[in-house]
Amino acid sequence: MAPLETGKKRVVVVGGGLAGALAAKSLQSDADVVLIDPKEYFEITWAGMRAKVEPSVANRMVMKHSDYFTNGRLAMSSAVGVTETEVLTADGESIPYDYLVIATGHNDSFPKTKTERLEQYQAEYNKIESADSVLIIGGGPSGVELAGELAVDFPGKKVTLVHSRQRLLDFVGPKASKKALDWLTSRKVEVILGQSVDLKSHTDGDKMFKTSTGETIVADIHFFCIGRPLGTSWIKNSVFEEALDAQGRVMVDEHLRVKGHKNVFAIGDITDIPEMKQGYLAQNHAVLLAKNVKLLMDGGKESKLRKYKAGSDMAIISLGRKEALAQFPFATLIGCC
């Protein structure tokens, strides 16, 4: 595809999650922006667990890219390769760039259209509503938040949460983990720590689940809330392969540029920035990224580039409709939000 004849620089944003969507929105008036994403929408991820128990929420949290990205082009495909000058898509297109923004987050398998995504949330709600017992596999943020939503909205259902680690939410401090555990158990959620569930030998429709210690759990339905792999596999075997660390994260400098490349940036969960991976931090990445790209496009000096400061150890985990667990640098609280 030839560059657009507008005199503007071409910015390609790969990934339409929170960080990528905000970056594309922020740059669309200053550059020819192409957003590469396999879906026609983005969603506010921290409301996802609430949408499972209250499907009407999904109408507000799932938004078509075209609703906010009105002055650029959406390439509905996945990036499968990249060179120093262009991004290659699964549809066989080569999209050239002057500046590249990598914001591919985690590997997810979501429907392509907003309608299909809303139908998926409705189907999950129907499944929950008709079940008497629910098994949640994974005690990270998603698992704990889903357990909290179920405990509040469906207090009569038997909810069991199994986590392979010795404490819930092990990315936060022990005090926050204990508060989350106490909150869930006080609402009759059964929490099993230090065990995993073998789903490889489990067949669809079977209500019997075996843990790694041989314990049997009976549940009508289950939700798999284990962390997803980073969305950086498409970068491997490319010119940016050396910028990946041992965990597959993209190494960036203080300006959020991919190390070794002056016109390529990475933002969101894929970066190696030592901070908690939270939505508000991904937004901070996108805001700073947009300012730096605009500066470079305007011919500004590199010495004027803004520097990113890693976020503090602050985390907020929702617990049902009205409460949340908040870890701040100097305090850990549970209360109404």
N, C-alpha and C positions, 0 to 999 in steps of 0.2 A: 504494500500500500504506500503510495507516495505521500510525502509530507503535505499538509494542507497549505495552500497559498495564502496565508494571512499575515505573514511576517512575524508571527508569534512562535515562541519555542514550543516544541512538542514535549509534553510531560505524560509519561505512561505510568499509571498506578495499577499495580497488580494486587488484587484482593479487595473485595467490597465489604469487609467487616467494618467495625466501628472506626478503626484508625484509617483504613483506606478510603472509606466513604467520606469522612470529614476532610481528608487531604484533597480528594477530588473536588469536593464542594468548595473548599477554600481557594483552590487554584484555577477554577474554571473561567474566571473573568480575566485572568492574566496570561493564560497560556492555552494552547490547543491540547486539551486533556483527553486522554483515552483511558477509561476505566475497564480493566479486564476482570471479569467475574463470571463464574458459571451460572449465577442466579440473577434474576431480575430485581432482587430486593436485598435489603440488609435488615437486620433486626437488632433491637436493644437486648443484648444477651442476658443482662442481669434480671430481666423480667420473664425469662423463659420458664422457670419453674412455676411461677404464678399462673402463666398461661395454660399450663397443663391441668390446673384445677379450676381455672376460670377462663374459658376460651375467649370471652369477649375482650380480654386484655390483649390478645394477639392482634386484634384489629388495629390497636394503637401502637404496638411495638414492632410490627412488620411493615416496612415502608418500601415502596418501589424506588429504585435508584432514580427513575425519571421524575419523581416528585421533588427532588432537591437538586439533581444533577441535570440542569436544563440547558447548559451551554457547552456540552462536550459530547463525546461518543462513548456508548457502552458496547464493549465487545463481549457478548455472552459466550464465554468459553473459558477454558483453563489454560494457564501458562504451562508449557511443557519444556521450554528451553529458553536460553537467553545468551546473547553475545554482547560485545562492547557497544553495539549500536541498535540492537532490535530485540524484541521479545517474540518468541515463537509460540503459537497457540495450538491447542488440540484440533482446531478446525483447519490447520495448515496455513494460517495467516502469519505473516511476518510484519510486526508493527514497530516502526522505527521510533527512537526516542532521542531527545537531547538530554532529558533528565528522567531518571527512573526511580520510582518509589515502590519498594517491596513491602507488602503488608498482608502476607498470606496467612497469618495466624496459625490456626490448627486445621488439620485435615478433617473435614466434615462431609457427611453424605446427606445433603438437604435437597428437597425438591427444587426444580428450576423456577417455578412460578409462585407468586404470592398466594394465589388461590389454593394451590396444592399444599402450601405450607400451613395455611389456616385450616384446611381440611385435616391435616395431620394433627394439629393441636386438638381439634374437635374429636378426632378418633381416639386420642390418648385420654381425653377427658371421659369419653364414653366408656373406655376400658376401665378407668379408675372407678367410675360411678357404679359399674356393675360388679366390681370385685369386692369380696369381703376381706381379703388379705393381700398385702403388697410387700414384695421384697425389693429393697434398694441395695444395689451392689456398688460400693464405693462411698467413703466418708470424707470426700473433699468438699469444696463449696457446693457443687451441684447436688451431691447426695444429701448433704445436711439441709440445704434449702428445700429440696423436694420433700424430705421427711417432715420438715417444719410446716410446709404448706398442707400436707396431708393430715398432720396431727391437728391443725387448726380447723380446716374446712371439712374434714371427714373423721371426726374424733371416734366414731364407732368402728372404724376399720382397724384391723390388726396390721401394724406397720413394723417391719423388721429391717434394720440396716446392718449390713455386714461390711467391715472395713479391714483390709489386710494389715494395716499398721496398728501400733499400740495406742494411738490416740487419734481422735478426729481432727480434721483441719490441721494436718501436721506442718503446714506452711506458716502457721501463726504460732504464738507462744503457748506454753503449757496451760497458762491460766485461761486463755481464751478457749482452748480445746476443752478444758474441764467445764467451763460455763456452758458451752454448747451441749456437751454430754448431759449435764444436769438438767438443762432446759428440755431436751428431748425425752429423757427418761421420766421426768415429772409429768409429761404428757403421754405416757404409756407407750412410747416408741421403744421397742427392744433393740438395743445396740450390742452387736457382737464384734469385738475387736480382736486383732491378731489372727484373723482367718480370712480365707478367700473362698469364692464359690466357683466350682468347676462347671462352666457353661459348655465346654467342648463336647462333653458326653451327655448334655441335656438335650432333650428333644422338645420341639414345639408342642404345647398343650399339656406337657407333663407338669404337674403342680408340686412335685417333689424335687428339692434342690439339696445337693450334698456340699458341705463345706470341706475345707482342706483337712480338718481334724475328724471327719466322718460324721459330723452332726447333720441331722436332717431338718430342713426347714420346709414347711408347707406354705405355699403362697399361690393365689389365683393368677397373679401377674407379677412381672418383675421389670425393673428399670436398671439399665447398665450405666452407671455414672462414674466410670473410670476415665482418667485424663486421656485426651486424644493426642496423637503424635503431631509434632510441629509440621506446618505446611511448607517445608523447605526442600523436600526431596527433588523437586524440579530444578533446583539450583545445582545439585550435585552433577559432577562431570561437565560443569560450565566454567566460564571465565571467573565466576565468583566462588568456586568451590573452596579456595583457600581462605575465604572469609567465614567459613563455617567452623564452629568449635566442635569439640568432641560430642556435645549433646545435640548438635544440629542447629544451634542458634547462630544467627548472623552477628558477627562482631562489628560493632559500630564505633566511631570516634565520638568525641564530645559534641559534635554538631549533628549527630545521627547519620553521618555518611558511612557507607560500607567501607571498611578499612581497605585502603589501597585504591579507592575510586572517588574522584572528586564530584562526579555528577550522578552518583547512585546513592540512594538513601534507603534505610530500613526502619520501620516503626512497628509498634505493637508488641504482641507476645513473642514474636520470633527473635527479638533482639537479645543480646547477651548482657543487657544492662542489669546490674545486680539490684533488683527491686521486685516487689510483688507484682504479679501480672494481674492488674485490675483495670476495669474499663476506664476509669477517670484518668489513669496514667496513659492509656493508649490515646485518649483525647489530647492530653498534654503533648504527647509525641507529635501528633498531627498538626497541632497549632504551631509548634516551633518549627517543624519541617516546612510548613507552608511559608513562613517568614524567611527561612533560609533560602528556599528555592526562588522566591520572589527577588531576594537580594542579588542572588547570582544571575538571574535572568536580566536584571536591570544593570548588570555590570559592576555591582558593588564589590568592595574589597573583601577578601576572605577574612581579614582581621575583624570585620564587622559581623561575621556570622555569630548567631546566638548559640550559647552553650547549654546543653541539657544537664540538669542536675537530677540525679536519681531520686525517686520519690521516697518518702519516709516509710517506716514499717507500719502503715495504716491499712486496715482491712475492714470492710463492712460486709457481713453475711446476714441476709434477711432470714427471719424466723416467723413464717406465717404472714398474715395480713398486716399486722401493726407493730411487730417487734423486730429488733435486729441485734446482732452481736457486733460490737465495734471495738477493734483494737487500735489504740492510739499509742504513740511512742511512750507515754507516761501513764496510761490507764487503759483498762479493759472493762467494758460495760455491756450490759444487756438492758434494753428498755424500749419504749415506744418510739417509733420513727414517723 
